[in-house]
């Protein structure tokens, strides 16, 4: 019996000693985990402070840059201001990325999770993840500022391009205006010369009759020309300039009196005037095409000159003076269609319209001057016709 009691007591002692040993070991383990947990927590707090310092520094710098942008927005700073600010913000963005603020925050969260586990505390990861919102919010603000400055800079660059285009356009218009003035001067000079020639040749029936009255009647009234036009001038009958087609399909003009009597015979000519038995007529004797690039570009079917024989005829249809050669320039309406690229802006269309207007004016002047030169040549060639 004593032996059994001793064995039982020994067994109890061993069990108690083992339990005490396990408890001591467990207490030691808990104490070690708590110590590690607190150490990790301390380390996490240090990282958190570091993240907060970096964040405040970046936030302050971003606020300064946003204020600079605000000033530019108010004063509409020049292109260089925006380029400089954009460079600063991009540099700040690079600095923000290289500061490691996001990776520091990730380390902090991981360490806190470990420390909470060792300390047997519930770790609310979502609460700490909200810190990312703040950090990414700063990153978002940086990107928005970069976008704003880029948009403003792009606008400034477009404005600069537009200014350059306007400047170049004005220079081109000046050059075209100078060419037009030069053509105007040359045209005016040649026009004066040809008007001088034409003025000597312009004479009405009345002028002609007055000239004839100034001459001696003995020079005109003779037995050989008893039916002279001056005799006809005594008969002041009513008349009518008539047109008709002959059997060959020719268009003829003549003058008849109130009774249908022929005063001027019907011929292939144009009757310009009639008075006292004398008619001023114009006959087409030639037609010359003008071959000139300026005219061909302006006029759809080109240009040509009609060469006319002008003079005074009597009732027999005979020229009674030394007739002259004149000319008549014929030009169709300008053939020009305005067309624009559908992608053109209003200012681009305006510039193109102004340029085209001057180019057409220049071509027109060149064509007119060519025609005047041609007229002079024709008058010279036909002066002894």
C-alpha positions in Angstrom: 0.0 0.0 0.0 2.7 2.4 0.9 4.5 1.5 -2.3 1.4 2.4 -4.4 1.0 5.7 -2.6 4.6 6.5 -3.2 4.2 5.7 -6.9 1.0 7.9 -7.2 2.7 10.8 -5.4 5.7 10.4 -7.7 3.3 10.5 -10.8 1.5 13.6 -9.5 4.8 15.3 -8.9 6.0 14.5 -12.4 2.7 15.8 -14.0 2.8 19.0 -12.0 6.4 19.5 -12.8 5.8 19.0 -16.5 2.8 21.3 -16.5 4.8 24.0 -14.7 7.6 23.5 -17.2 5.1 23.9 -20.1 3.6 27.0 -18.5 7.0 28.6 -18.1 7.9 27.8 -21.7 4.6 29.2 -22.9 5.1 32.4 -20.8 8.6 32.8 -22.1 7.2 32.4 -25.7 4.4 34.9 -25.1 6.9 37.4 -23.6 9.2 36.9 -26.7 6.3 37.4 -29.2 5.1 40.5 -27.4 8.6 41.9 -27.4 8.9 41.2 -31.1 5.4 42.6 -31.7 6.2 45.8 -29.9 9.5 46.1 -31.7 7.8 45.7 -35.1 5.1 48.2 -34.0 7.7 50.7 -33.1 9.4 50.1 -36.5 6.1 50.6 -38.3 5.5 53.9 -36.4 9.0 55.1 -37.5 8.2 54.3 -41.1 4.8 56.0 -40.7 6.5 59.1 -39.5 8.9 59.0 -42.4 6.0 58.6 -44.9 4.2 61.5 -43.2 7.3 63.7 -43.5 7.8 62.9 -47.2 4.1 63.4 -47.9 4.1 66.9 -46.2 7.2 67.9 -48.1 5.6 66.9 -51.4 2.3 68.3 -50.6 3.9 71.7 -49.7 5.8 71.7 -53.0 2.7 70.7 -55.0 0.8 73.6 -53.4 3.5 76.0 -54.5 3.4 74.7 -58.0 -0.4 74.9 -58.1 -0.2 78.5 -56.9 2.3 79.3 -59.7 -0.1 77.7 -62.2 -3.0 79.8 -60.8 -0.9 83.0 -61.3 -0.2 82.0 -64.9 -3.8 81.2 -65.5 -4.8 84.7 -64.3 -2.0 86.6 -66.2 -2.0 84.4 -69.3 1.8 83.9 -69.0 3.8 83.3 -72.1 4.9 80.0 -73.6 8.2 80.0 -71.7 6.4 80.4 -68.3 4.3 77.3 -69.0 7.3 75.3 -70.3 9.3 76.2 -67.2 6.4 75.2 -64.8 5.8 72.0 -66.7 9.5 71.1 -66.3 9.3 71.8 -62.6 6.2 69.7 -62.1 7.6 66.8 -64.1 10.8 67.0 -62.0 8.7 67.0 -58.9 6.7 64.0 -60.2 10.0 62.1 -60.8 11.2 63.1 -57.3 7.9 61.9 -55.8 8.1 58.5 -57.5 11.8 58.0 -56.5 11.1 59.0 -52.9 9.7 55.5 -52.3 6.7 56.8 -50.4 4.4 54.1 -51.7 6.8 51.2 -51.0 7.4 52.6 -47.5 3.7 52.6 -46.8 3.4 49.0 -48.0 6.3 48.0 -45.7 4.6 49.8 -42.8 1.3 47.9 -43.4 3.0 44.5 -43.7 5.0 45.2 -40.4 1.9 46.3 -38.6 0.1 43.2 -39.7 3.0 41.0 -38.3 3.1 43.0 -35.0 -0.7 42.7 -34.5 -0.4 39.0 -35.1 2.3 38.6 -32.5 0.4 40.7 -30.1 -2.8 38.7 -30.7 -4.6 41.9 -31.8 -7.2 42.2 -34.6 -5.6 43.9 -37.6 -8.0 46.0 -39.7 -6.0 46.1 -42.9 -8.7 48.2 -44.7 -8.2 51.0 -42.2 -4.5 51.2 -43.0 -5.1 50.8 -46.7 -7.1 54.1 -46.7 -3.7 55.8 -46.3 -3.0 54.8 -49.9 -5.9 57.0 -50.9 -4.1 60.0 -49.5 -0.8 59.1 -51.2 -2.5 58.3 -54.5 -4.6 61.5 -54.2 -1.3 63.5 -54.2 -0.1 61.5 -57.2 -3.5 62.2 -58.9 -3.1 65.9 -58.2 0.4 65.9 -59.8 -0.9 64.2 -62.9 -3.9 66.6 -63.1 -1.5 69.6 -62.9 0.8 68.1 -65.6 -2.3 67.7 -67.8 -3.5 71.2 -67.2 -0.1 72.8 -67.9 0.3 70.6 -71.1 -3.2 71.7 -72.3 -2.3 75.4 -71.6 1.1 75.0 -73.3 -0.5 73.3 -76.3 -2.9 76.2 -76.5 0.0 78.7 -76.3 1.9 76.7 -79.0 -1.2 76.8 -81.3 -1.5 80.5 -80.6 2.1 81.0 -81.5 1.7 79.0 -84.7 -1.4 81.0 -85.6 0.6 84.3 -85.0 3.4 83.0 -87.2 1.0 82.0 -89.9 -0.7 85.4 -89.7 2.7 87.1 -89.9 3.8 85.0 -92.9 0.4 85.6 -94.5 0.7 89.3 -94.1 4.2 89.2 -95.6 2.9 87.2 -98.6 0.0 89.7 -99.0 2.5 92.6 -99.0 4.5 90.9 -101.7 1.4 90.3 -103.8 0.2 93.9 -103.3 3.6 95.1 -104.4 3.4 93.0 -107.6 -0.2 94.2 -108.2 0.9 97.9 -107.8 3.7 97.3 -110.3 1.2 95.7 -112.7 -1.2 98.6 -112.1 1.6 101.1 -112.9 2.6 99.3 -116.1 -1.1 98.8 -117.2 -1.8 102.5 -116.6 1.2 103.5 -118.6 0.3 101.3 -121.6 -3.4 102.2 -121.2 -2.6 105.9 -121.6 -0.6 105.3 -124.7 -3.4 103.3 -126.4 -6.1 105.8 -125.3 -4.0 108.5 -126.9 -4.0 106.5 -130.2 -7.7 105.7 -129.9 -8.6 109.3 -129.1 -7.3 110.4 -132.5 -9.4 107.8 -134.2 -12.7 108.5 -132.4 -15.0 110.6 -134.6 -18.8 110.8 -134.8 -20.9 111.4 -137.9 -21.6 115.0 -136.5 -17.8 115.6 -136.2 -17.3 114.3 -139.7 -20.0 116.6 -141.1 -18.7 119.6 -139.3 -15.2 118.9 -140.7 -16.8 118.7 -144.2 -18.6 122.0 -143.7 -15.3 123.7 -142.8 -13.8 122.7 -146.2 -14.5 124.7 -149.3 -17.7 123.7 -151.0 -16.0 123.8 -154.3 -13.8 120.9 -153.2 -16.9 118.7 -152.5 -19.7 120.0 -154.8 -18.8 119.4 -158.4 -20.5 118.3 -161.5 -19.0 114.8 -161.0 -20.6 114.2 -157.7 -24.0 115.9 -158.0 -25.5 113.1 -155.9 -22.9 113.7 -153.1 -23.9 112.9 -149.5 -24.3 116.7 -148.8 -27.2 116.8 -151.2 -28.6 113.9 -149.2 -28.2 115.9 -146.0 -30.8 118.4 -147.2 -33.4 115.6 -147.0 -34.0 115.1 -143.3 -36.4 112.2 -143.5 -37.1 109.9 -140.5 -35.0 106.8 -140.6 -34.6 103.4 -138.9 -31.5 101.2 -138.6 -32.8 97.7 -139.5 -31.3 94.2 -139.5 -32.3 91.2 -141.6 -31.1 87.8 -142.8 -30.3 87.2 -146.4 -30.8 84.1 -148.5 -27.3 82.8 -147.5 -28.0 83.1 -143.8 -25.9 86.3 -143.5 -26.9 88.9 -140.9 -27.1 92.3 -142.5 -27.6 95.8 -141.3 -28.9 98.9 -143.2 -30.9 102.1 -142.9 -34.4 102.7 -144.3 -36.7 105.8 -144.3 -40.2 105.9 -143.1 -41.5 104.6 -146.4 -39.1 101.7 -146.6 -36.7 103.4 -148.9 -33.1 102.4 -148.5 -30.9 105.2 -147.2 -27.8 103.0 -146.5 -27.6 99.6 -148.2 -27.9 96.3 -146.2 -24.4 94.8 -145.8 -22.5 92.6 -143.4 -21.5 95.5 -141.1 -22.7 97.1 -137.9 -24.2 100.6 -138.2 -23.1 102.7 -135.3 -24.6 106.0 -136.3 -26.6 107.6 -139.0 -27.3 111.3 -139.8 -28.1 113.3 -143.0 -27.3 110.4 -145.4 -24.0 109.4 -143.7 -23.6 106.3 -141.6 -20.7 105.3 -139.4 -20.1 101.6 -139.8 -18.0 98.9 -138.2 -16.8 95.8 -140.1 -15.2 92.7 -138.5 -12.1 91.9 -140.6 -10.2 89.6 -138.2 -10.3 87.9 -134.8 -7.1 87.1 -132.9 -6.9 84.6 -130.0 -4.8 85.7 -127.1 -2.4 83.0 -126.0 -1.3 84.1 -122.5 -1.1 82.0 -119.3 -2.5 84.7 -117.1 -5.5 85.1 -119.3 -6.1 81.4 -119.7 -6.0 80.9 -115.9 -8.6 83.6 -115.4 -10.9 83.1 -118.3 -12.6 79.7 -118.8 -12.5 79.9 -122.6 -9.5 82.2 -123.0 -9.5 85.7 -124.4 -9.5 87.1 -127.9 -9.6 90.5 -129.7 -11.9 91.4 -132.6 -10.3 93.7 -135.2 -12.7 96.1 -136.7 -12.6 98.4 -139.7 -14.5 101.6 -138.9 -15.4 104.5 -141.2 -18.1 106.6 -142.8 -20.2 105.5 -145.8 -22.6 107.2 -148.2 -25.9 106.0 -149.6 -24.1 103.7 -152.0 -22.3 102.0 -149.1 -19.0 103.4 -150.2 -16.4 104.6 -147.7 -16.0 108.3 -148.1 -13.1 108.8 -145.7 -9.8 107.0 -144.9 -11.2 104.4 -142.6 -9.4 103.3 -139.4 -8.7 100.0 -137.7 -9.9 99.6 -134.2 -10.1 96.6 -131.8 -12.5 95.3 -129.3 -11.3 93.0 -126.5 -13.7 90.2 -125.7 -13.3 88.4 -122.3 -15.8 86.0 -120.7 -16.5 86.3 -117.0 -13.8 84.9 -114.7 -14.1 81.2 -114.2 -13.3 80.7 -110.5 -14.7 78.3 -107.9 -14.0 78.8 -104.3 -13.2 75.5 -102.6 -11.9 74.8 -99.1 -10.7 71.9 -97.1 -13.5 70.9 -94.7 -10.9 70.6 -91.9 -9.8 74.2 -92.3 -10.4 76.6 -89.4 -12.1 80.0 -89.9 -8.8 81.9 -89.8 -7.2 79.5 -92.4 -10.2 80.0 -94.7 -9.9 83.7 -94.3 -6.2 83.8 -95.1 -6.7 81.6 -98.1 -9.5 83.8 -99.4 -7.4 86.9 -99.0 -4.5 85.3 -100.8 -6.7 84.0 -103.7 -8.3 87.4 -104.1 -4.9 89.1 -104.6 -3.6 86.3 -106.8 -6.7 86.7 -109.0 -6.2 90.4 -109.1 -2.6 90.0 -110.1 -3.5 87.5 -112.9 -6.2 89.8 -114.1 -3.8 92.8 -114.3 -1.3 90.7 -116.1 -4.0 89.6 -118.6 -5.3 93.1 -119.1 -1.7 94.4 -119.7 -1.2 91.6 -122.2 -4.4 92.6 -124.0 -3.4 96.3 -124.1 0.0 95.3 -125.6 -1.8 93.2 -128.1 -4.1 96.1 -129.0 -1.1 98.3 -129.6 0.5 95.7 -131.8 -2.7 95.3 -133.8 -3.2 99.0 -134.3 0.3 99.2 -135.5 0.0 96.2 -137.9 -3.3 97.5 -139.4 -2.5 101.2 -139.7 -2.1 101.0 -143.4 -4.8 98.4 -144.0 
